[in-house]
Amino acid sequence: MDEIRLKKLENIIQCGAEPFARHFRDFVYIKGLLDDFQDGKEVRIAGRVMALRSHGKSVFGDLQDRDGKLQFYLKLDAVGKENFDFFVNNIDIGDIMGLQGRLFKTRTGEPTLEVFKFVLLAKSLRPLPEKWHGLKDVEIRFRRRYLDLLVNEKVRQTFIARSRMITKIRGFLDERGYLEVETPMLHQLAGGATGEPFKTHHQALDTDLFLRIAPELFLKRLLVGGFDRVYEVNRSFRNEGISTRHNPEFTMLEVYTAYADCGDVMKLTQELITFLAQEILGKTKIEYQGKTIDLDKWQTVSFHKLMEENFGIHPHQDEKTWIASLKKKGVKLEQGKLSRSQLLNIIADLIEPQAGRHPVFVTDLYAELCPLAKTKKDNPLLTERFELFIGGLEVANAYSELNDPQEQRKRFSGQLANKDEKQKLDEDFLTALEYGMPPAGGLGIGIDRLVMIFTDSPSIREVILFPQLKPLP
């Protein structure tokens, strides 16, 4: 804490004032005042002092609230000598204030509040950083996000856009008859997607549990239960690497539509993302990392054909053959395995020329890689599934859901046979399928990555308020 500010804190208390107030009511937000500016109107505002400029018997300053900034003008004649001296001697940049006064415009046309009354709402005991943009260690911004939000307008706008996006998603789906639901975050079995789970222990039940990798299997249970259009904006967890595209805790949108298939979901996805661009950005051409992405043009390419043309790989071959063919072409694989993330990186590289200009649906993925998707009627080695890439990022995954309980058991058993560790079949999910699940299309959209694209952010840490970071030594 700052020694000078601590002395001011003591002085404030000695003056009989509260340095940390209890409330400040009946105030209005600055943006509303500026949008509908009325000269001479008396108002109350609250926010943080972001600048102070003393001029003898008057003080100019800037007060910032959640979505705006307004200049204020305080003069000795208007507030009295005692109050004026109190302000000059005790108020610093960073303090949170409540101001009451009359709106006017200066000679230069600057909207300003002439202050009649003021109250200190919270004394800032640390000075705000003066040259925040000059910091070289960007991790400090993420570790102290509260300061980042205070002094960086672009950061504030990024998270406002994120909040608006989620609100618009809900409205879009609600209007189409979807029901928002909540499913468990603690699972007895790790399933619903490929990934390494976080493990914990429930003491009362004396059982191990997993933080969910994905909510998919529970949402499908709801389809069985008669909720034929459901969605969840969910937090999921994967105990894997951290990068500019991955955070161990992330936000997904999952949508399930009964009596639909992958084609219907593809149309829904295109409509949703185009709608979001129009609502949030006011346009369908997005600038992302130096690329102009046109959301009026969507392309579909075949994964099967990409792999055949570029690597000579065919779906009837086993995974060892795929890996050998990839290595022969110079593709480096970690630990000699073909993980989903590595596969997506390969796809992203192959479609980069297209995905940098417009969204690309990658279809015809191998059945071997898709244990929860229906196979194509004319080719059971391929699935009715797509991965959506925008700007080089994989942002969505969808398929026609497998609803044959016997085939699902067979695929789950095949997956477990290839695992080193002992896992169990999700018998409850299989039992649910045996009661009958309607044909359905399922969709998962990575909210974090979509926000990255909409806000032109290079890293996922820029769009998560409190990203996971290495502990400080």
C-alpha positions in Angstrom: 0.0 0.0 0.0 1.0 3.6 -0.6 2.3 5.4 2.5 0.9 8.8 1.3 -2.5 7.3 0.7 -2.5 5.7 4.1 -1.9 9.1 5.7 -4.8 10.5 3.7 -6.9 7.6 4.9 -6.1 8.6 8.5 -6.9 12.2 7.7 -10.3 11.2 6.2 -11.2 9.3 9.4 -10.1 12.2 11.6 -12.3 14.6 9.5 -15.3 12.4 10.5 -15.8 11.0 7.0 -16.2 7.4 6.0 -13.5 6.3 3.6 -15.5 3.2 2.7 -19.2 4.2 2.3 -22.2 1.9 2.7 -24.2 2.9 -0.3 -24.9 5.6 -2.9 -28.4 5.4 -4.4 -30.4 7.0 -7.2 -27.4 7.5 -9.6 -27.5 7.2 -13.3 -24.9 5.7 -15.7 -22.7 8.0 -17.7 -23.4 6.5 -21.2 -27.1 7.2 -20.8 -26.3 10.9 -19.9 -24.0 11.3 -22.9 -26.4 9.6 -25.3 -29.3 11.9 -24.2 -27.3 14.9 -23.0 -29.5 17.7 -21.5 -27.8 20.9 -20.7 -28.6 22.1 -17.2 -30.0 18.7 -16.0 -29.2 17.8 -12.3 -27.9 14.3 -11.9 -26.0 11.9 -9.6 -23.2 9.7 -10.9 -20.9 7.2 -9.3 -17.5 5.8 -10.5 -13.8 5.9 -10.3 -11.6 9.0 -10.6 -9.4 8.5 -13.6 -7.8 11.9 -13.9 -7.4 15.1 -11.8 -6.3 18.6 -12.9 -6.1 21.3 -10.3 -6.4 25.0 -11.2 -6.2 27.0 -7.9 -9.8 27.4 -6.8 -11.1 24.7 -9.1 -10.5 21.1 -10.0 -11.2 19.3 -13.3 -11.3 15.5 -13.3 -12.7 12.4 -15.1 -15.1 10.0 -13.5 -15.4 6.5 -15.1 -18.2 4.0 -14.5 -18.9 0.6 -16.1 -19.5 2.0 -19.6 -18.6 5.6 -19.9 -16.4 8.5 -18.7 -17.5 12.1 -17.9 -15.5 15.2 -17.1 -16.4 16.9 -13.8 -15.7 20.4 -12.6 -15.5 21.2 -8.9 -15.0 24.8 -7.7 -14.5 26.4 -4.3 -17.5 28.7 -4.6 -19.9 25.9 -5.3 -18.9 23.4 -2.6 -17.5 25.6 0.1 -14.0 26.0 1.4 -14.1 23.1 3.8 -15.4 20.6 1.2 -13.0 21.9 -1.4 -10.0 21.6 0.8 -11.1 18.1 1.8 -11.3 17.1 -1.8 -7.9 18.6 -2.8 -6.1 17.2 0.2 -7.6 13.7 0.3 -8.9 12.6 -3.1 -6.6 10.7 -5.5 -6.8 9.1 -8.9 -8.3 5.7 -8.4 -10.8 6.7 -5.6 -14.4 5.8 -6.1 -16.7 8.8 -5.7 -20.4 9.8 -5.8 -21.0 13.1 -7.5 -24.1 15.3 -7.7 -24.3 18.3 -9.9 -25.6 20.0 -13.1 -24.6 19.1 -16.7 -23.1 21.7 -19.0 -20.7 21.9 -21.9 -17.4 23.7 -21.8 -16.3 26.3 -24.5 -14.7 23.4 -26.4 -18.0 21.4 -26.3 -16.9 18.9 -23.7 -19.8 17.4 -21.7 -19.1 18.2 -18.0 -20.7 17.8 -14.6 -20.5 20.9 -12.4 -20.3 19.4 -8.9 -22.4 20.7 -6.0 -22.0 17.7 -3.7 -19.6 14.8 -3.5 -19.0 11.8 -1.3 -16.1 9.4 -1.1 -17.3 5.8 -1.6 -14.0 3.9 -1.4 -10.5 5.2 -0.9 -7.9 3.6 -3.2 -4.8 2.7 -1.2 -2.7 1.8 -4.2 -2.1 4.1 -7.2 -3.3 3.0 -10.6 -0.5 2.1 -13.1 0.3 5.2 -15.1 1.7 3.6 -18.3 -0.2 0.3 -18.4 0.3 -0.3 -22.1 4.1 -0.1 -21.6 4.2 -3.2 -19.4 6.2 -5.9 -21.1 4.9 -8.8 -19.1 1.4 -9.4 -20.4 0.8 -12.0 -17.7 0.5 -9.1 -15.2 -2.6 -8.0 -17.1 -4.2 -11.4 -16.7 -3.2 -11.8 -13.1 -4.6 -8.4 -12.2 -7.5 -8.3 -14.6 -9.3 -5.8 -12.4 -6.6 -3.2 -13.3 -6.6 -4.3 -16.9 -10.3 -3.6 -17.1 -9.9 -0.2 -15.4 -7.4 1.2 -17.7 -7.8 -0.6 -21.0 -10.9 0.3 -22.9 -10.4 -2.4 -25.5 -10.4 -5.1 -22.8 -13.6 -3.7 -21.3 -15.3 -3.8 -24.7 -14.1 -7.4 -25.3 -15.9 -8.6 -22.2 -18.9 -6.5 -22.8 -19.1 -8.1 -26.3 -18.7 -11.6 -24.7 -21.6 -11.0 -22.3 -23.8 -9.6 -25.2 -22.9 -12.7 -27.3 -24.1 -15.1 -24.6 -27.3 -13.1 -24.1 -28.0 -13.0 -27.9 -27.3 -16.8 -28.1 -29.9 -17.4 -25.5 -32.4 -15.2 -27.2 -31.8 -16.8 -30.6 -32.4 -20.3 -29.2 -35.3 -19.3 -26.9 -37.2 -17.8 -29.8 -36.8 -21.1 -31.6 -38.4 -23.2 -28.9 -35.2 -24.4 -27.2 -35.2 -25.0 -23.4 -32.1 -23.9 -21.4 -31.1 -26.6 -18.9 -28.3 -27.3 -16.4 -26.6 -30.6 -16.1 -24.1 -31.9 -13.5 -20.5 -30.6 -13.5 -19.4 -33.5 -11.2 -19.5 -36.9 -13.1 -19.1 -40.4 -11.8 -17.7 -41.4 -15.2 -15.6 -39.2 -17.4 -17.3 -39.2 -20.8 -19.1 -37.3 -23.6 -15.9 -36.2 -25.3 -12.2 -37.1 -25.7 -10.0 -35.5 -23.1 -8.1 -36.0 -19.8 -10.4 -35.2 -16.9 -9.7 -33.5 -13.6 -10.3 -35.9 -10.7 -11.7 -35.1 -7.2 -13.1 -37.1 -4.3 -16.5 -36.7 -2.6 -16.0 -37.3 1.1 -19.6 -38.0 2.1 -20.1 -40.6 -0.6 -16.5 -41.7 -0.4 -16.3 -41.9 -4.2 -14.1 -40.4 -6.9 -15.7 -37.9 -9.2 -14.6 -36.1 -12.4 -15.1 -32.5 -13.5 -17.1 -32.8 -16.7 -15.3 -33.0 -20.0 -18.6 -32.3 -21.8 -22.3 -32.3 -20.9 -23.3 -34.3 -24.0 -24.4 -37.6 -22.4 -26.7 -35.8 -19.9 -28.3 -33.6 -22.6 -29.0 -36.7 -24.6 -30.8 -38.2 -21.6 -33.1 -35.2 -21.7 -33.9 -36.0 -25.3 -35.0 -39.5 -24.1 -37.1 -37.7 -21.4 -39.1 -35.8 -24.0 -37.3 -32.4 -24.0 -36.7 -32.4 -27.7 -34.9 -29.0 -28.0 -32.4 -28.3 -25.3 -29.3 -26.2 -24.9 -26.7 -25.5 -22.2 -24.1 -22.7 -21.9 -21.7 -24.8 -19.9 -18.4 -24.8 -18.2 -16.2 -27.8 -19.0 -12.8 -28.9 -17.9 -9.9 -30.8 -19.5 -6.7 -31.5 -17.7 -4.5 -30.8 -20.7 -2.1 -28.2 -22.0 -2.4 -24.4 -21.9 -1.9 -22.4 -25.0 -3.2 -19.4 -27.0 -6.1 -21.6 -28.0 -6.6 -23.8 -24.9 -7.6 -23.1 -21.3 -8.3 -26.0 -18.9 -11.6 -24.4 -17.9 -13.6 -23.2 -20.9 -17.2 -22.3 -22.0 -19.2 -24.3 -24.5 -22.6 -24.0 -26.0 -24.2 -27.4 -26.6 -27.5 -27.6 -28.5 -29.6 -30.8 -29.2 -32.4 -30.9 -31.7 -34.7 -33.9 -31.8 -35.9 -35.1 -35.2 -33.0 -33.3 -36.9 -29.7 -34.4 -38.5 -26.3 -33.0 -39.2 -27.5 -31.0 -42.2 -30.2 -29.3 -40.1 -27.6 -28.4 -37.5 -25.2 -27.0 -40.1 -28.0 -24.6 -41.2 -28.7 -23.7 -37.5 -25.0 -23.0 -36.9 -24.7 -20.7 -40.0 -27.8 -18.8 -39.0 -26.7 -18.4 -35.4 -23.2 -17.1 -36.1 -24.4 -14.8 -38.9 -27.1 -13.5 -36.5 -24.5 -12.9 -33.8 -22.2 -11.0 -36.2 -25.1 -8.7 -37.2 -26.3 -8.1 -33.7 -22.9 -7.5 -32.0 -20.7 -6.1 -34.8 -23.4 -4.8 -37.1 -21.8 -6.5 -40.1 -21.0 -9.9 -41.6 -17.4 -9.2 -42.6 -15.1 -9.8 -39.6 -11.5 -8.6 -39.3 -9.5 -11.3 -37.5 -5.7 -11.2 -37.2 -5.2 -9.4 -40.5 -7.8 -11.5 -42.3 -11.2 -10.5 -43.6 -13.7 -13.3 -43.0 -16.9 -13.1 -45.0 -19.8 -14.7 -43.2 -22.0 -14.4 -46.3 -19.9 -17.2 -47.9 -19.7 -20.6 -46.3 -17.8 -23.6 -47.8 -18.0 -27.3 -47.2 -15.0 -29.6 -47.8 -14.6 -33.4 -47.3 -12.1 -34.6 -44.6 -12.1 -38.0 -46.4 -11.0 -36.3 -49.7 -8.4 -34.1 -47.9 -6.7 -37.0 -46.3 -6.8 -39.1 -49.5 -5.4 -36.3 -51.7 -2.8 -35.0 -49.3 -1.6 -38.1 -47.4 -2.9 -41.1 -49.3 -4.9 -42.1 -46.2 -8.2 -44.1 -46.5 -10.9 -44.7 -43.8 -10.6 -48.5 -44.1 -7.0 -48.4 -42.9 -6.1 -48.8 -39.2 -4.6 -46.0 -37.1 -1.1 -47.3 -37.3 -1.2 -47.0 -41.1 -2.6 -43.4 -40.8 0.2 -42.4 -38.5 2.8 -44.0 -40.8 1.4 -42.1 -43.8 1.4 -38.8 -41.9 5.0 -39.2 -40.7 6.0 -40.0 -44.2 4.7 -36.6 -45.2 6.6 -34.9 -42.4 3.8 -34.5 -39.9 5.1 -34.6 -36.4 2.9 -36.5 -33.9 3.4 -36.4 -30.1 4.2 -39.8 -28.6 3.4 -41.5 -31.9 -0.4 -41.1 -31.4 -3.1 -39.3 -33.4 -5.0 -37.3 -30.8 -8.1 -35.2 -31.7 -6.2 -31.9 -31.2 -3.4 -33.1 -33.6 -6.0 -34.1 -36.1 -7.7 -30.7 -35.9 -4.3 -29.0 -36.4 -3.7 -31.1 -39.5 -7.2 -30.1 -40.9 -6.6 -26.4 -40.0 -3.3 -26.4 -42.0 -4.9 -28.0 -45.0 -7.9 -25.6 -45.2 -6.0 -22.5 -44.1 -6.4 -20.7 -47.5 -10.2 -21.1 -47.3 -10.7 -20.7 -43.6 -8.8 -17.4 -43.6 -11.4 -15.9 -45.9 -14.7 -17.5 -44.9 -16.1 -20.3 -42.6 -15.4 -23.8 -43.7 -17.4 -26.9 -42.7 -15.2 -30.0 -42.7 -17.4 -33.1 -43.3 -17.0 -36.8 -43.9 -14.9 -37.6 -40.8 -14.0 -41.2 -40.2 -16.3 -43.4 -38.1 -13.3 -44.6 -36.2 -12.8 -41.1 -34.8 -16.5 -40.4 -34.0 -17.9 -42.9 -31.4 -21.1 -40.8 -30.8 -22.0 -40.0 -34.4 -24.2 -41.8 -37.0 -22.4 -43.2 -40.0 -23.3 -42.2 -43.5 -25.9 -44.5 -45.1 -23.9 -44.9 -48.3 -20.5 -45.3 -46.6 -20.5 -46.6 -43.0 -16.7 -45.8 -42.7 -17.6 -42.1 -42.7 -19.9 -40.1 -40.4 -22.6 -37.5 -40.6 -20.5 -35.0 -38.8 -18.8 -31.6 -39.3 -16.1 -29.5 -37.7 -16.4 -25.8 -38.4 -13.3 -23.6 -38.9 -13.3 -19.8 -38.9 -10.0 -17.9 -39.2 -8.0 -21.0 -38.7 -9.7 -21.8 -35.4 -12.0 -24.8 -34.8 -15.1 -23.3 -33.3 -17.8 -25.9 -33.6 -18.4 -29.6 -33.8 -21.7 -31.3 -34.7 -23.2 -34.6 -35.9 -26.2 -36.7 -36.4 -26.4 -38.4 -33.0 -26.1 -42.1 -32.7 -29.3 -43.4 -31.1 -28.9 -47.2 -31.6 -28.1 -48.5 -28.1 -26.5 -51.7 -29.4 -24.2 -49.9 -31.8 -23.4 -47.4 -29.1 -22.4 -50.2 -26.7 -20.2 -51.8 -29.4 -18.4 -48.5 -30.0 -17.9 -47.7 -26.4 -16.5 -51.2 -25.8 -14.1 -50.7 -28.7 -12.9 -47.4 -27.3 -12.2 -49.0 -23.9 -10.3 -51.9 -25.5 -7.8 -49.4 -26.8 -7.3 -47.7 -23.4 -4.4 -48.6 -21.1 -6.3 -47.6 -17.9 -9.4 -49.3 -16.6 -12.6 -47.5 -17.4 -16.3 -48.4 -17.2 -19.1 -48.2 -19.7 -21.7 -45.6 -18.9 -24.4 -48.2 -18.3 -27.0 -45.6 -17.3 -26.6 -43.7 -20.6 -26.9 -47.0 -22.5 -30.0 -47.9 -20.5 -31.5 -44.5 -21.4 -30.9 -45.2 -25.1 -32.6 -48.5 -24.7 -35.8 -46.7 -23.8 -35.5 -44.9 -27.2 -33.9 -41.6 -28.1 -35.3 -39.8 -31.1 -33.1 -39.0 -34.0 -31.3 -35.8 -33.3 -28.6 -33.4 -34.3 -26.1 -32.2 -31.7 -23.9 -29.1 -31.8 -21.1 -27.8 -29.7 -19.7 -24.3 -30.1 -16.6 -23.0 -28.3 -17.7 -19.7 -26.9 -14.2 -18.6 -26.0 -12.9 -19.1 -29.5 -15.9 -17.4 -31.1 -15.4 -14.4 -28.9 -11.7 -14.4 -30.0 -12.8 -14.1 -33.6 -15.5 -11.5 -32.9 -13.1 -9.3 -30.9 -9.9 -9.9 -33.0 -8.1 -11.3 -30.0 -4.9 -13.4 -30.6 -5.1 -15.5 -27.5 -7.9 -17.2 -25.5 -6.5 -15.6 -22.4 -7.7 -12.2 -23.8 -11.3 -13.4 -23.7 -11.4 -15.2 -20.4 -11.7 -12.9 -17.4 -9.5 -15.0 -15.2 -7.5 -17.5 -17.3 -5.4 -20.2 -15.7 -1.8 -19.2 -15.1 1.3 -20.7 -13.6 1.6 -20.1 -9.9 3.9 -17.3 -8.9 7.1 -18.5 -7.2 
